[in-house]
Amino acid sequence: MIAQSSSFMRRRAAALLAVVLGLSAGAVGCKSPGAAADAGVAGLSPVPAPAGLIAEAFLPTPDATWAKARALVGGSAALLPGSAGALAASLLGLPIAVASEIDGGVPVLGAAVEAPDRPRPRGALGIHVKDGGRLIDQLTRGEGARFRSTPDAATSIALLDPLQGTSPVALGVLGNYLLVAESAADLTAVGPYVARTMPQAQVPKEDLAVELPRPAIEGPVLRAARGAWDEARGPDGAPPATAVPLAPMIEGALAMLGDLERARLTLVLDESAHLRVSGTPKAGGGPASKASTDLAVGDVKPLLELPADTLAGILVRDRAASRAEGVPRLVDALAGLVEGDLPPAERERLGAVIRAASDARGDWFAGGLRFDNAGPTAFVRAAVGDRAKLEAAVQDLLGTAELQPVKAALQREGLRISTGKAEVSQLEGEVRRVRFEQTAGAGQPGAGAGQPTARKGAPGADPSGGKGASLPPSAIELLYLVRDDGLFASVGNDPGAGLRSVIASLQGESLGGVPALKAALAPLGADIAFALVVDPLRLVARRLGQPGAGDPAPVVIAAGAAPAAAGAPAALWARADVSAAAIREFIRLGGAF
């Protein structure tokens, strides 16, 4: 089994390299003029950057970073190689004896160039060794020789060809660097720059750092992002129903991505894994430049005020002007769900009610998800700008369900919507109900108006009598209440309890009282436009009916804008922080598949 696993890892080394270099794109010109040249390339002067350079990546302390990674993974990581050199030898199919030749205290370097004729960039990695000549001898001479050395006249790289079989990657040695690439052509095209020029660069302090200049962002990065969104939208260009509310946000993010001058990606490992991405907008007042000054930002207070049993929470901040700009895109996305198209008058009505609701609400909303014995329940609290206008706008928005094209679309899906007042104990104010009811199986023959209502059951009940998985309820309710201090809403298996919970948390137990969650959110600061926190271990435990199981192990994803200060330009940023316990569980679950 171990042999099979090692073989599998070696076969995937080339793919791993391609992914790293495909995602990494780097800036040119970060050289430190006073840096000393590597002793192993004495006499090998720096070379110009290869044409189309889009990547320079640094792993400053391979051994130390690998030790941190093993500590984060824990448990099964004890079976993995103990040093970066041993890991590299295993992945590259080299004799384990050469692991001691790899210098784990000197940076691993990487570079990539655009390759328009290929699906991903050409790239090469440079791994520092103690003595390049000695490494070549160990690999090519004696009874244990596995390679032959062939010098490349144009680059002086000693190309290493296997004596038997094939190698998962192309290998070569230049100076004191073991070069790795997908092919020999990639090795000779990018390797000299990695081994002769990059050792003079300023070394970053993070465990991993990658710089992305404009060519990388406008090229492979933006293409990959747009490709993923196009695939999600499908052949007709309309986003899936679940993505409709996010469509304007995604389109705006793509526009900002294409307007960045450069970006930087870093990874820091300690008790958690911390991934950071920051982007500097182009000059000229484009989408990214505008966002860096106009983006609504603030602290995490609304997120910390969600109920203490929140297992996943989200906070979004936006200004009225940006919401207004997104209304046409949201109308287009909603209209795309209707067969054919909305007539101009009905499209205008839909746009008007969305615009009215957008204008009347405040500049943030926070939502969360909880699980109890009844099942999942989601809840939302949104800031209110004008209470009376918001109440009227929400009513008008619900009234658009009576538009004939919308009603026809609902009938095709076997759905019916009704509204009315609701009584919820322990709550003051006028609570309103929106009921979504399944009239027939969506997509089944006979679905639509005039068909018998699908069988109903108690929320969370098992219609199979305990002999199989429970079917989803045939009807679900959304309850909402508008007050001066917020719009509160809840939907799910027990919306009444959810509504009471999100309101009571303002004066009672909240996420701010859960030490692990508060500590995970505190570093986000006051420049947040978006934040998401998920407690995956407790979420899974609740889903399995084990409410007391699992300690908090938060995963935090956030984004925002930092204003220009102290000579530093304004920047857009995003970050992800994953706790060690969550990492270990993800790895365990991944191994199960």
C-alpha positions as CSV (number, residue, x, y, z in Angstrom):
1,M,0.0,0.0,0.0
2,I,2.8,2.4,0.9
3,A,4.6,1.7,-2.4
4,Q,1.4,2.3,-4.3
5,S,0.9,5.6,-2.5
6,S,4.4,6.7,-3.2
7,S,4.0,5.8,-6.9
8,F,0.8,7.8,-7.0
9,M,2.4,10.8,-5.4
10,R,5.3,10.7,-8.0
11,R,2.8,10.5,-10.9
12,R,1.0,13.5,-9.6
13,A,4.1,15.6,-9.0
14,A,3.9,17.1,-12.5
15,A,0.2,18.0,-12.0
16,L,1.0,19.6,-8.7
17,L,3.7,21.6,-10.2
18,A,1.4,22.8,-13.0
19,V,-1.2,23.8,-10.5
20,V,1.2,25.8,-8.4
21,L,2.7,27.6,-11.3
22,G,-0.7,28.0,-13.0
23,L,-2.1,29.8,-10.0
24,S,1.1,31.7,-9.2
25,A,1.8,34.8,-11.1
26,G,4.6,37.1,-10.2
27,A,5.9,40.6,-10.5
28,V,9.2,41.5,-12.0
29,G,11.5,44.1,-10.6
30,C,11.5,43.2,-6.9
31,K,15.2,42.7,-6.9
32,S,17.5,43.8,-4.0
33,P,20.6,45.3,-5.6
34,G,22.7,44.6,-2.5
35,A,21.8,40.9,-2.3
36,A,24.7,38.5,-2.6
37,A,24.7,36.1,-5.5
38,D,24.4,32.4,-4.7
39,A,27.8,30.7,-4.4
40,G,26.7,27.9,-6.6
41,V,26.1,30.2,-9.6
42,A,29.3,32.2,-9.2
43,G,30.3,33.1,-12.8
44,L,26.8,32.6,-14.0
45,S,25.5,36.2,-14.4
46,P,21.8,37.0,-14.1
47,V,19.8,36.7,-17.3
48,P,16.9,38.8,-18.5
49,A,13.4,37.8,-17.6
50,P,11.9,35.4,-20.2
51,A,9.3,36.8,-22.5
52,G,5.8,36.7,-21.0
53,L,6.9,36.3,-17.4
54,I,3.9,36.2,-15.2
55,A,5.2,34.4,-12.0
56,E,7.7,34.7,-9.3
57,A,7.0,32.6,-6.2
58,F,9.0,32.2,-3.0
59,L,9.0,29.5,-0.3
60,P,11.6,31.2,1.9
61,T,12.2,28.5,4.6
62,P,11.3,25.0,3.1
63,D,12.2,22.9,6.2
64,A,10.5,25.3,8.7
65,T,7.4,25.7,6.6
66,W,7.1,21.9,6.1
67,A,7.5,21.4,9.9
68,K,4.6,23.8,10.5
69,A,2.5,22.1,7.9
70,R,3.1,18.7,9.5
71,A,2.2,20.1,12.9
72,L,-1.0,21.6,11.6
73,V,-2.0,18.3,10.0
74,G,-1.1,16.3,13.1
75,G,-1.8,12.6,13.4
76,S,-1.2,10.9,10.0
77,A,1.4,13.6,9.2
78,A,3.9,11.6,11.3
79,L,4.0,9.1,8.4
80,L,5.1,11.8,6.0
81,P,8.8,12.6,5.3
82,G,10.4,14.6,8.1
83,S,12.2,17.2,6.0
84,A,11.5,19.2,2.9
85,G,14.4,17.4,1.2
86,A,13.0,14.0,1.9
87,L,9.6,15.2,0.7
88,A,11.1,16.5,-2.6
89,A,13.0,13.3,-3.1
90,S,9.9,11.2,-2.6
91,L,7.7,13.4,-4.9
92,L,10.3,13.5,-7.6
93,G,11.2,9.8,-7.6
94,L,14.8,10.5,-6.5
95,P,16.9,8.2,-4.2
96,I,16.2,9.0,-0.6
97,A,20.0,9.3,-0.1
98,V,20.0,12.6,-2.0
99,A,17.6,14.2,0.5
100,S,20.5,15.3,2.6
101,E,21.8,17.3,-0.4
102,I,18.7,19.5,-0.5
103,D,19.2,22.7,1.5
104,G,16.0,23.2,3.5
105,G,17.1,26.6,4.8
106,V,17.4,28.3,1.4
107,P,14.3,29.5,-0.5
108,V,12.6,27.4,-3.1
109,L,12.0,29.6,-6.1
110,G,9.5,29.4,-8.9
111,A,8.7,31.3,-12.1
112,A,6.1,31.0,-14.9
113,V,5.6,32.5,-18.3
114,E,2.5,32.8,-20.4
115,A,2.0,30.1,-23.0
116,P,-0.8,31.1,-25.3
117,D,-0.6,27.8,-27.2
118,R,-1.1,25.8,-24.0
119,P,-3.9,25.5,-21.4
120,R,-1.6,26.6,-18.6
121,P,1.7,28.6,-18.3
122,R,5.2,27.2,-18.7
123,G,7.0,27.1,-15.3
124,A,9.9,25.9,-13.4
125,L,10.9,25.4,-9.7
126,G,14.3,25.8,-8.3
127,I,15.3,23.7,-5.2
128,H,18.6,24.7,-3.6
129,V,21.2,22.0,-3.1
130,K,24.4,22.0,-1.2
131,D,26.6,21.2,-4.2
132,G,25.2,20.8,-7.7
133,G,28.1,18.8,-9.0
134,R,28.0,16.4,-6.2
135,L,24.2,15.9,-6.7
136,I,24.8,15.1,-10.4
137,D,27.4,12.5,-9.4
138,Q,25.1,10.8,-6.9
139,L,22.3,10.6,-9.5
140,T,24.4,9.5,-12.5
141,R,27.4,7.5,-11.2
142,G,27.9,4.2,-9.4
143,E,25.8,1.1,-9.1
144,G,22.8,3.0,-7.9
145,A,22.8,5.5,-10.8
146,R,19.2,6.2,-12.0
147,F,19.9,9.1,-14.5
148,R,22.2,10.1,-17.3
149,S,23.4,13.8,-17.5
150,T,23.1,15.6,-20.8
151,P,24.3,19.2,-21.0
152,D,22.1,21.7,-22.8
153,A,24.5,23.9,-24.8
154,A,22.3,26.9,-24.8
155,T,21.6,27.2,-21.1
156,S,24.3,25.1,-19.4
157,I,21.6,23.1,-17.6
158,A,22.6,19.5,-17.0
159,L,19.4,17.7,-18.1
160,L,18.8,14.5,-16.1
161,D,17.2,11.7,-18.1
162,P,16.1,8.4,-16.4
163,L,18.1,5.3,-17.4
164,Q,14.9,3.2,-17.2
165,G,11.3,4.2,-17.7
166,T,10.2,7.8,-17.6
167,S,10.2,10.5,-15.0
168,P,7.0,12.2,-13.9
169,V,8.7,15.6,-14.4
170,A,11.7,17.1,-16.2
171,L,14.8,17.5,-14.0
172,G,18.0,19.4,-14.5
173,V,20.8,21.0,-12.5
174,L,22.2,24.6,-12.9
175,G,24.7,25.9,-10.4
176,N,23.4,24.8,-7.0
177,Y,19.8,24.5,-8.1
178,L,17.8,21.3,-8.9
179,L,15.3,22.5,-11.5
180,V,11.9,20.9,-11.9
181,A,9.4,21.5,-14.8
182,E,6.8,19.6,-16.7
183,S,9.0,19.2,-19.8
184,A,12.5,19.8,-20.9
185,A,11.4,22.7,-23.0
186,D,9.9,24.4,-19.9
187,L,13.1,23.7,-18.0
188,T,15.3,25.4,-20.6
189,A,12.9,28.3,-21.2
190,V,12.4,29.3,-17.5
191,G,15.0,27.4,-15.5
192,P,17.9,29.9,-16.2
193,Y,15.9,32.8,-14.8
194,V,15.0,30.8,-11.7
195,A,18.6,29.7,-10.9
196,R,20.6,32.7,-12.1
197,T,18.4,35.8,-11.5
198,M,15.8,35.0,-8.8
199,P,18.4,34.2,-6.0
200,Q,19.1,37.9,-5.9
201,A,15.5,38.9,-5.2
202,Q,14.3,40.3,-1.9
203,V,13.1,37.3,0.2
204,P,9.7,37.8,1.8
205,K,9.0,37.0,5.4
206,E,5.9,34.8,4.9
207,D,5.9,31.0,4.6
208,L,4.8,31.4,0.9
209,A,4.6,34.6,-1.2
210,V,3.5,35.1,-4.8
211,E,3.3,38.4,-6.7
212,L,0.8,38.8,-9.5
213,P,1.4,41.6,-12.0
214,R,-1.1,42.9,-14.5
215,P,-0.3,40.4,-17.3
216,A,-1.0,37.5,-15.0
217,I,-4.3,39.0,-13.7
218,E,-5.5,40.1,-17.1
219,G,-4.5,36.7,-18.6
220,P,-4.7,33.3,-16.9
221,V,-6.2,34.5,-13.6
222,L,-9.1,36.4,-15.1
223,R,-9.7,33.8,-17.7
224,A,-10.0,31.1,-15.1
225,A,-12.4,33.2,-12.9
226,R,-14.6,34.1,-15.9
227,G,-14.5,30.5,-17.1
228,A,-15.7,29.2,-13.7
229,W,-18.6,31.8,-13.7
230,D,-19.6,31.1,-17.3
231,E,-19.7,27.4,-16.5
232,A,-21.9,28.0,-13.4
233,R,-24.3,30.1,-15.5
234,G,-24.8,27.4,-18.0
235,P,-25.2,27.5,-21.8
236,D,-28.0,30.1,-21.7
237,G,-26.0,32.5,-19.7
238,A,-28.5,32.7,-16.8
239,P,-27.2,31.9,-13.3
240,P,-28.8,29.0,-11.4
241,A,-31.6,30.0,-9.1
242,T,-29.4,29.7,-6.0
243,A,-26.9,32.1,-7.4
244,V,-29.3,34.8,-8.5
245,P,-28.9,37.0,-5.4
246,L,-25.1,36.7,-5.7
247,A,-24.9,37.4,-9.5
248,P,-24.4,41.2,-9.2
249,M,-21.7,40.7,-6.5
250,I,-19.9,38.1,-8.7
251,E,-20.0,40.3,-11.8
252,G,-18.7,43.2,-9.8
253,A,-15.9,41.2,-8.4
254,L,-14.8,40.1,-11.9
255,A,-14.8,43.7,-13.0
256,M,-12.6,44.7,-10.1
257,L,-10.3,41.7,-10.7
258,G,-9.7,42.9,-14.3
259,D,-8.9,46.4,-13.0
260,L,-6.0,45.4,-10.7
261,E,-2.4,46.6,-11.4
262,R,-0.9,43.9,-9.3
263,A,-1.8,41.5,-6.5
264,R,0.0,39.6,-3.8
265,L,-0.8,36.2,-2.3
266,T,0.8,35.0,0.9
267,L,0.4,32.0,3.2
268,V,1.4,32.0,6.9
269,L,1.2,28.9,9.1
270,D,1.1,28.8,12.9
271,E,-1.7,27.4,15.0
272,S,-3.9,28.0,11.9
273,A,-3.4,28.6,8.2
274,H,-3.7,32.2,7.1
275,L,-4.1,32.9,3.4
276,R,-4.0,36.6,2.3
277,V,-4.6,38.2,-1.1
278,S,-4.2,42.0,-1.6
279,G,-4.6,43.9,-4.9
280,T,-3.5,47.4,-6.0
281,P,-6.0,49.0,-8.4
282,K,-4.9,50.5,-11.7
283,A,-4.9,54.3,-12.0
284,G,-7.7,55.9,-13.8
285,G,-10.8,55.5,-11.7
286,G,-11.8,52.0,-12.9
287,P,-14.0,49.5,-10.9
288,A,-11.2,48.5,-8.6
289,S,-10.0,52.0,-8.0
290,K,-13.6,53.1,-7.3
291,A,-14.2,50.2,-5.0
292,S,-11.1,50.9,-2.9
293,T,-12.6,54.3,-2.0
294,D,-16.3,53.7,-2.2
295,L,-16.7,50.2,-0.8
296,A,-18.8,50.1,2.4
297,V,-16.6,48.8,5.2
298,G,-16.9,48.4,8.9
299,D,-16.2,46.0,11.8
300,V,-17.7,42.6,12.6
301,K,-20.1,43.8,15.3
302,P,-23.3,42.7,13.4
303,L,-21.8,39.2,12.9
304,L,-20.8,38.9,16.6
305,E,-24.4,39.8,17.5
306,L,-25.9,36.7,15.8
307,P,-27.1,34.0,18.1
308,A,-24.5,32.0,20.0
309,D,-25.6,28.7,18.4
310,T,-24.9,30.1,14.9
311,L,-22.9,27.5,13.0
312,A,-22.4,29.5,9.8
313,G,-22.7,33.3,9.7
314,I,-22.3,35.9,6.9
315,L,-21.9,39.7,6.9
316,V,-22.2,41.9,3.8
317,R,-21.8,45.7,3.7
318,D,-22.7,47.8,0.7
319,R,-23.7,51.4,0.0
320,A,-26.9,52.6,-1.6
321,A,-25.1,53.7,-4.7
322,S,-23.5,50.4,-5.3
323,R,-26.9,48.6,-4.7
324,A,-28.5,50.9,-7.2
325,E,-25.9,50.0,-9.8
326,G,-26.5,46.3,-9.2
327,V,-30.3,46.5,-9.7
328,P,-30.3,46.0,-13.5
329,R,-28.0,43.0,-13.2
330,L,-30.2,41.5,-10.5
331,V,-33.3,42.1,-12.7
332,D,-31.6,40.5,-15.6
333,A,-30.7,37.5,-13.5
334,L,-34.2,37.1,-12.1
335,A,-35.7,37.5,-15.6
336,G,-33.4,34.8,-16.8
337,L,-35.3,32.3,-14.6
338,V,-38.5,33.1,-16.5
339,E,-39.1,31.2,-19.7
340,G,-38.9,33.6,-22.6
341,D,-38.6,37.1,-21.2
342,L,-40.4,39.6,-19.0
343,P,-42.5,42.2,-21.0
344,P,-41.0,45.7,-20.6
345,A,-43.8,46.9,-18.2
346,E,-43.4,43.9,-15.9
347,R,-39.6,44.2,-16.0
348,E,-39.9,47.8,-15.1
349,R,-42.1,46.9,-12.2
350,L,-39.7,44.3,-10.9
351,G,-36.8,46.8,-11.2
352,A,-38.8,49.4,-9.3
353,V,-39.7,47.3,-6.3
354,I,-36.1,45.9,-6.1
355,R,-34.8,49.5,-6.2
356,A,-37.3,50.6,-3.6
357,A,-36.3,47.8,-1.2
358,S,-32.6,48.5,-1.9
359,D,-33.0,52.2,-1.1
360,A,-35.0,51.7,2.1
361,R,-32.7,49.2,3.8
362,G,-29.5,50.0,5.5
363,D,-25.9,49.4,4.5
364,W,-25.4,45.9,5.9
365,F,-27.0,42.6,6.6
366,A,-26.0,39.6,8.6
367,G,-27.3,36.1,8.4
368,G,-26.7,32.8,10.0
369,L,-27.7,29.1,10.1
370,R,-28.5,26.9,13.1
371,F,-29.5,23.3,13.6
372,D,-31.7,21.9,16.3
373,N,-33.9,18.8,16.7
374,A,-36.3,20.1,14.1
375,G,-33.6,20.6,11.5
376,P,-31.9,23.6,9.9
377,T,-33.1,27.1,10.3
378,A,-31.6,30.3,8.7
379,F,-32.1,33.8,9.9
380,V,-31.2,37.3,8.8
381,R,-30.9,40.7,10.4
382,A,-30.5,43.7,8.1
383,A,-30.0,47.4,8.9
384,V,-33.0,49.6,8.2
385,G,-32.8,53.1,6.6
386,D,-36.5,53.9,6.3
387,R,-38.8,51.5,8.1
388,A,-42.1,52.5,6.5
389,K,-40.7,52.5,3.0
390,L,-39.0,49.1,3.6
391,E,-42.2,47.5,4.8
392,A,-44.0,48.7,1.7
393,A,-41.2,47.7,-0.6
394,V,-41.1,44.2,0.8
395,Q,-44.8,43.8,0.3
396,D,-44.5,45.1,-3.3
397,L,-41.6,42.7,-3.9
398,L,-43.7,39.7,-2.7
399,G,-46.5,40.9,-5.0
400,T,-44.3,40.4,-8.1
401,A,-45.0,36.7,-7.6
402,E,-48.4,37.5,-9.1
403,L,-46.9,38.7,-12.4
404,Q,-48.1,36.3,-15.0
405,P,-44.7,35.2,-16.3
406,V,-43.5,34.7,-12.7
407,K,-46.6,32.8,-11.7
408,A,-46.2,30.6,-14.8
409,A,-42.6,29.9,-13.9
410,L,-43.6,28.9,-10.4
411,Q,-46.3,26.6,-11.7
412,R,-43.9,24.9,-14.0
413,E,-41.7,24.2,-10.9
414,G,-44.7,23.0,-9.0
415,L,-44.6,25.8,-6.4
416,R,-47.2,28.2,-4.9
417,I,-46.5,31.3,-2.8
418,S,-48.9,32.8,-0.3
419,T,-48.5,35.6,2.2
420,G,-50.2,36.7,5.4
421,K,-49.8,37.6,9.1
422,A,-48.3,35.2,11.6
423,E,-48.5,34.9,15.4
424,V,-45.2,34.2,17.1
425,S,-45.1,33.9,20.9
426,Q,-42.8,36.2,22.8
427,L,-42.5,38.7,19.9
428,E,-44.0,42.1,19.7
429,G,-44.8,43.7,16.3
430,E,-46.4,42.6,13.1
431,V,-44.8,39.3,12.0
432,R,-45.5,38.5,8.4
433,R,-45.5,35.0,6.8
434,V,-44.5,33.9,3.3
435,R,-45.4,30.3,2.5
436,F,-43.7,28.3,-0.2
437,E,-45.7,25.2,-1.0
438,Q,-45.0,22.3,-3.4
439,T,-48.1,21.5,-5.4
440,A,-46.5,18.7,-7.4
441,G,-43.0,17.2,-7.8
442,A,-40.9,19.7,-9.7
443,G,-40.2,18.5,-13.2
444,Q,-42.7,15.6,-12.9
445,P,-45.6,15.2,-15.3
446,G,-48.6,17.1,-14.1
447,A,-46.7,19.6,-12.1
448,G,-48.4,23.0,-11.9
449,A,-51.7,24.5,-11.1
450,G,-54.7,22.4,-10.7
451,Q,-52.7,19.4,-9.5
452,P,-53.2,17.7,-6.1
453,T,-51.0,19.1,-3.4
454,A,-48.1,17.0,-2.5
455,R,-48.3,15.0,0.7
456,K,-47.4,17.0,3.8
457,G,-45.6,16.0,6.9
458,A,-44.3,17.4,10.1
459,P,-41.0,19.3,9.7
460,G,-38.2,16.8,10.0
461,A,-40.5,13.8,10.0
462,D,-39.5,10.6,8.2
463,P,-42.4,9.7,5.7
464,S,-40.8,6.3,5.2
465,G,-41.5,5.3,8.8
466,G,-37.9,5.3,9.8
467,K,-36.9,2.9,7.0
468,G,-35.1,5.4,4.8
469,A,-34.0,9.0,4.4
470,S,-36.6,11.6,5.3
471,L,-38.2,13.5,2.4
472,P,-38.0,17.4,2.4
473,P,-41.2,19.1,3.7
474,S,-43.8,19.9,1.1
475,A,-44.1,23.5,2.4
476,I,-41.7,25.9,4.0
477,E,-42.4,29.2,5.7
478,L,-40.4,32.5,5.9
479,L,-41.3,34.8,8.8
480,Y,-40.2,38.4,8.9
481,L,-40.5,41.5,11.1
482,V,-39.5,45.1,10.4
483,R,-38.5,47.2,13.4
484,D,-36.6,50.4,13.8
485,D,-33.5,48.4,14.8
486,G,-33.6,46.1,11.9
487,L,-35.3,43.8,9.4
488,F,-35.4,40.3,11.0
489,A,-36.3,37.2,9.0
490,S,-36.1,33.4,9.4
491,V,-36.8,30.5,7.2
492,G,-36.4,26.7,7.7
493,N,-37.8,24.0,9.8
494,D,-38.6,26.2,12.8
495,P,-38.7,29.8,11.6
496,G,-40.5,31.0,14.7
497,A,-37.7,29.9,16.9
498,G,-35.2,31.3,14.5
499,L,-36.9,34.7,14.5
500,R,-37.0,34.8,18.3
501,S,-33.3,33.7,18.5
502,V,-31.9,36.4,16.2
503,I,-33.9,39.1,18.0
504,A,-33.1,37.9,21.5
505,S,-29.3,37.6,20.7
506,L,-29.1,41.5,20.6
507,Q,-29.5,41.4,24.4
508,G,-28.6,37.8,25.2
509,E,-26.2,35.1,24.2
510,S,-24.4,35.8,21.0
511,L,-21.4,34.8,18.9
512,G,-19.4,37.5,20.7
513,G,-19.7,35.3,23.9
514,V,-18.1,32.3,22.2
515,P,-14.3,32.7,22.8
516,A,-13.1,30.7,19.8
517,L,-15.4,32.5,17.4
518,K,-14.7,35.9,18.9
519,A,-10.9,35.3,18.7
520,A,-11.2,34.2,15.1
521,L,-13.1,37.3,14.0
522,A,-11.3,39.9,16.0
523,P,-8.3,40.2,13.7
524,L,-10.5,41.3,10.8
525,G,-10.4,44.9,11.9
526,A,-12.6,47.7,10.7
527,D,-12.2,47.5,6.9
528,I,-14.5,44.6,6.2
529,A,-17.0,44.6,3.3
530,F,-17.7,40.8,3.5
531,A,-17.1,38.2,6.2
532,L,-18.1,34.5,6.4
533,V,-17.5,32.3,9.4
534,V,-18.3,28.6,9.5
535,D,-17.8,26.1,12.3
536,P,-17.6,22.9,10.2
537,L,-17.0,20.4,13.0
538,R,-20.0,21.5,15.1
539,L,-22.1,21.9,11.9
540,V,-21.5,18.3,11.0
541,A,-22.1,17.2,14.5
542,R,-25.5,19.0,14.7
543,R,-26.4,17.6,11.3
544,L,-25.7,14.1,12.6
545,G,-27.9,14.7,15.7
546,Q,-25.0,15.2,18.1
547,P,-25.6,18.8,19.4
548,G,-23.0,18.6,22.1
549,A,-20.1,17.2,20.1
550,G,-17.2,19.0,18.7
551,D,-15.2,22.0,19.9
552,P,-15.4,25.3,17.9
553,A,-13.0,25.1,15.0
554,P,-13.8,28.2,12.9
555,V,-13.1,28.9,9.2
556,V,-13.2,32.6,8.4
557,I,-13.3,34.1,4.9
558,A,-13.4,37.9,4.5
559,A,-12.8,40.7,2.1
560,G,-12.6,44.5,2.2
561,A,-10.7,47.6,1.3
562,A,-7.8,49.4,3.0
563,P,-7.5,53.1,2.4
564,A,-4.2,54.7,1.3
565,A,-2.0,55.6,4.3
566,A,1.6,56.4,5.1
567,G,2.6,56.3,1.4
568,A,1.0,52.9,0.8
569,P,-1.6,52.9,-2.0
570,A,-5.2,51.9,-1.4
571,A,-5.8,48.2,-1.7
572,L,-8.5,45.6,-1.9
573,W,-7.9,42.5,0.2
574,A,-9.3,39.1,0.9
575,R,-8.3,36.5,3.5
576,A,-9.0,33.0,4.7
577,D,-8.1,31.7,8.2
578,V,-8.6,27.9,8.9
579,S,-8.1,26.4,12.3
580,A,-5.9,23.4,12.8
581,A,-8.8,21.2,13.9
582,A,-10.7,22.1,10.8
583,I,-7.7,21.3,8.6
584,R,-7.3,17.9,10.2
585,E,-11.0,17.1,9.7
586,F,-10.9,18.2,6.1
587,I,-7.9,15.9,5.5
588,R,-9.6,13.0,7.3
589,L,-12.8,13.4,5.3
590,G,-10.7,13.7,2.0
591,G,-8.9,10.5,2.8
592,A,-12.2,8.7,3.2
593,F,-13.0,9.3,-0.4
